[in-house]
């Protein structure tokens, strides 16, 4: 099977992963299983679940090895023990399920600690499919907008991960007030369910700030910020560079972002 250009993203991301026991939710006739076979570094077995009898029969006819098993089951109530699989995935099927949150909880339940969770979805406002139309879905598929989550790491294309970050993080209480060469504390809130681990990038000349920040889900982090330059007055927009060490955009590559804020510089008394 020859991979299309969007599908080659999986080959790049998954080639170093030893899949172990793999579970594919909403497997259909096995299209994504064929991609996993070519992309994963290795795997011990692949189990596919679906509610469509006809699709399952087609999958069984394609994958006859004892390494493959296909089961009729709902994603809302998976017939497996807790922590049964090393790698759990769902591809282009999450928008079909009756309850996506319960499906994700079930996927998490059957995943071993430290295992891999992969979600390849094409309908999500503003990220995967920008509109719920056939044309927008086709555009999302052609662009290959996908993300892979493992533990507290998120793997994907830089553009998509940056969208996730920017929609999750806000700087509160702006403008931030800096008096002379003093310092202040900046409040940064993470509105998402993800954790973001920030590390100082190239640095911002004229300012001192925390070299590392961890933004926990649903919580406010406090970041010290200091003005190192004499004579600044008035307001200015500043963009503090960081890398997000747990957002992975390629081999040994992490996402570069900025924390943007408005600062009010006041003279010392």
Helices and strands as residue ranges (DSSP letters): H 8-14, E 21-25, H 31-39, E 45-50, H 53-62, E 68-72, E 85-91, G 94-96, H 100-110, E 111-120, H 134-143, E 147-150, E 153-156, H 158-168, E 169-171, E 176-179, E 183-190, E 196-200, E 207-209, E 212-215, E 220-227, E 234-250, E 253-266
